[in-house]
Amino acid sequence: MTVRATHDASAAGNRRRILMVAACPFPAPRGTPVRIHRIAETLAARGHRVDVVTYHLGDRARDLTFGVHRIPRVPTYNRLDPGPSYQKLTLVDALLTARVLQLAWALRPDLIHAHHYEGLLASLPAHYLLGLPLVFDSHVLLQGELDFYELRGLGRARRNRIGGFLDRHLTRRADHVITVTGDMRARLLGDRVVQADCLTVACNGVEEAFFRGHAGAFPQDGQRRLLFTGNLAQYQGVDLMLKAFTLLARQLANVRLVVATASDHRAFERLAAANGVLGRVDFLEPRLEELPDLIASADVALNPRTACAGIPQKLLNYMAGGAAVVSFAGSAKHLRHGETGLIVPDDDVAAFSAAILQLLADDPLRKRIGAEARLHARQFFSWMSCAALIEDVYDRVLSRRPPRARVPAPAEPA
């Protein structure tokens, strides 16, 4: 599917043609696809011509202001959750690599903007064979991240070594690296992977709708509701969240856990049943536009992830929605303890449960923390400011390269 941009890029300044590589289902209501979607959308609104090349999976949105180009359908691959698999690496990403090369030849973009390591890998042939500048958008660091995924035949130590190797040696293949947090930038600089002038922090933004969330998504039935949004992969810390909720459920009879996810939740249900709390868990599959009301209506929002070099998009959404957040320290980017959220030590389930209880017992504290979080989000999290930083990256990358001869391109592929 290709959707044409509606903006006249020739009318304003340094407007670029960008080939953006999304090695994931797209569009989709979770962190990585949302970042790619909003960056592409905002760049298009600023006059750039953006084409996204992606998997065969994703919502078939028809109101996009940028092009979407998919790989051929793979009937045996329907996975929406993040994380590697052998079929993804050997078949799906191979098809993506071929599609990127085809589009790079046909569209003659000014540069390639690749997201995640799979997107970077899929972009390297076009980068080297066609001489296209390459910007790598690094959402996570693989050393540590791969601990949360199982690949048959690869133990934890080996996954960690592979992740560290890719962080060091694959990242530097790009002309410029964008990270979502300062922590990631510092790590790459400290390991001497990338020079400082080739490394930029561009944080995620938040949809304006999250600032306008209205209470009322839940019935007025006297129940106190804790909200978790996002996929149910192991790295999210959902097992720790369930243990904390189990402790809390023993103390409060009127508390429920609401899980808003598009993931298969059968494994989560089994774990909840083993903890004796399945009857107090509600599963929802909201559309993205319904999330602001859910967040605004929740008593407490939960961010149970521990290790996280990047920043969970759910955390930004919680803050923008004015929710009082409880978070483990490892993923508490932008939170200030006692001011914009409550932060507890990683893996300390008892402390996580106690922090939730503290907020439920102190309505003035809960409301103050939510209001401060929303104010902070409005001040610092904007897709427009993110796009402006990325435009500056494009200008710097292209200014360092000699102009390429323009060869007339073939007809654009559908």
Secondary structure, 3 states (H helix, E strand, C coil): CCCCCCCCHHHCCCCCEEEEEECCCCCCCCHHHHHHHHHHHHHHHCCCEEEEEECCCCCCCCCCCCEEEECCCCCCCCCCCCCCCHHHHHHHHHHHHHHHHHHHHHHCCCEEEEEHHHHHHHHHHHHHHHCCCEEEEECCCHHHHHHHCCECCECHHHHHHHHHHHHHHCHHHCCEEEECCHHHHHHHHHCCCCCHHHEEECCCCCCHHHHHCCCCCCCCCCCEEEEEECCCCHHHCHHHHHHHHHHHHCCCCCEEEEEECCCCCHHHHHHHHHCCCHHHEEEECCCHHHHHHHHHHCCEEEECCCCCCCCCHHHHHHHHCCCCEEEEHHHCCCCCECCCEEEECCCCHHHHHHHHHHHHHCHHHHHHHHHHHHHHHHHHCCHHHHHHHHHHHHHHHHHCCCCCCCCCCCCCCC
